[in-house]
Amino acid sequence: MSQPDRSRPDRDGPLLSQRAALVFLLAALAGLGAAVLAALAGNPWPVAVGVGGGAAGSSVVLFKDIIG
């Protein structure tokens, strides 16, 4: 029985770097916070989700520049 090929490091590496995971986590939290605040302000849920999605999308760009 042959051993598995461990000479290729790209097979067992992480899917995301720590930096990318942190950027996406912060963006998700910002989007969630914006959606909750929009819902508490009296907007219907579809509008609040749209606000949260917009905030999360723009937060990715912001946090990528700040952290990176």
C-alpha positions as a printed Julia matrix, in Angstrom:
68×3 Matrix{Float64}:
   0.0    0.0    0.0
   1.5    3.36  -1.01
   1.59   6.45   1.16
  -0.42   9.51   0.11
   1.49  12.23  -1.7
   2.3   14.89   0.94
   4.84  16.75  -1.18
   2.2   19.16  -2.54
   1.4   21.73   0.17
  -1.58  23.19  -1.71
  -3.68  20.08  -1.14
  -3.87  20.34   2.66
  -3.69  24.11   3.11
  -6.43  26.27   4.53
  -9.22  27.49   2.28
  -8.9   31.08   3.55
  -6.02  32.95   5.09
  -6.47  34.39   8.57
  -6.6   37.88   7.07
  -9.39  36.96   4.65
 -11.36  35.2    7.39
 -11.09  38.28   9.62
 -12.16  40.61   6.81
 -15.21  38.48   6.01
 -16.11  38.11   9.7
 -15.99  41.86  10.28
 -17.98  42.5    7.1
 -20.64  39.99   8.15
 -20.93  41.62  11.57
 -21.21  45.09  10.02
 -23.9   43.86   7.61
 -25.82  42.16  10.38
 -25.66  45.28  12.53
 -26.85  47.47   9.68
 -29.73  45.11   8.91
 -30.84  45.03  12.54
 -30.66  48.8   12.84
 -32.61  49.23   9.62
 -35.27  46.81  10.84
 -35.51  48.57  14.2
 -35.95  51.88  12.37
 -39.2   50.55  10.95
 -38.14  49.35   7.52
 -39.62  46.06   6.24
 -37.33  43.02   6.38
 -36.55  42.9    2.64
 -35.33  46.49   2.78
 -33.33  45.78   5.94
 -31.66  42.77   4.29
 -30.78  44.91   1.29
 -29.26  47.55   3.55
 -27.28  44.86   5.38
 -26.04  43.37   2.12
 -24.91  46.74   0.88
 -23.15  47.46   4.14
 -21.43  44.07   4.12
 -20.27  44.48   0.53
 -18.75  47.88   1.1
 -17.29  46.75   4.43
 -15.24  44.08   2.65
 -13.46  46.77   0.66
 -12.97  48.98   3.73
 -11.65  46.24   6.01
  -9.42  44.84   3.27
  -7.71  48.21   2.98
  -7.5   48.76   6.73
  -6.2   45.31   7.7
  -4.14  44.56   4.64
